[in-house]
């Protein structure tokens, strides 16, 4: 559709050229921890981030890293050994 832009990239090399309404990342927590600041910079003010691929034992540290980068998680789903979460930028 004309209102949808999909970009698939190596997130460690990715240099966002705009801000997005929705950013989705399905990768391990060690990579998420490293790229949270980049994800925050790529989000529109009212944008949403959805993350998954986080192993249960690493979830608390990973979500804390996201919060430190400026994300407020409003939904966390734990299913078996995996965790996913949805959030928005913290209000300033």
N, C-alpha and C positions, 0 to 999 in steps of 0.2 A: 504494500500500500504506500501511497506517497507520504504518509505520516510516520512511517516506521523506518528506522535506520538500524541495521544490524552490522556490528563490527566484530569479527573474530580475530584475535591477535595474541601474540606471546606477551602476556601482561608484564613481564619483566622488561621488555623492550618497548612496550606501548607508550606512545606519547599522545594523550588525548588532545584533539584539536578543537573540541567543543565540550559543552556540558550537556549531560544526558538526563532525561526524566527517570530512566531505570538503568541500573548497572547490575549485572548478574555475574557472579564468579563461583565456579564449582571447582575448587582447587584445595589442596592440602593447607592446613593451618600455617605451616612455616612460610609458605609463599604469601598467604593472606596477611600475615603479620608484617611482612616486608612491604606490601603494596597498599596497605590501608590509607596512608597519606595520599597516594596517587588516586585511589578510588574516590576519596573525599573531594579532591580537586576536580574530578571529572563529573561530579553530580551537580545538577541544578539545585537551587536553594530548597525547593520542595520535592526534590527527587527521592527515589527509593533505591536502596541497595538490598540485594538478596544474595546471601552467601550460603554455600553448602560444600560438602566434601571434608568436613571437619570431624575428626575422630573424637568420640566422647571424652576420653581422658585429656584431650588438648583443648576442649571447648572453652573452659573458663578463662584460660590465658588468652586464647584467640579473641574472645568477645571483649575482654579487658583491653586488648590492643586496639580493637576497633573503637571502643569508647574513648580511649586516649587520643585517637586520631580525629574524633569529633562525631562519631556515629552514635545515635541513640537507638538501641534495638528494642522494638516493640513486640516482637514475636520470635520465640525460640522454640524449635521443634526438635525433640530428642527421640530418635527411633532406632532401637538396637544400638549398634556401635557408632552411628552417625548423628551429626547435629547440623541443622541448618538454621538460618536466622534472617529476619527482615528488619530493616531499620531506615531511619532518616537522619539527616544532619541535625545536630543539636541546635536548638534555638539559642541565638546569642542575645 
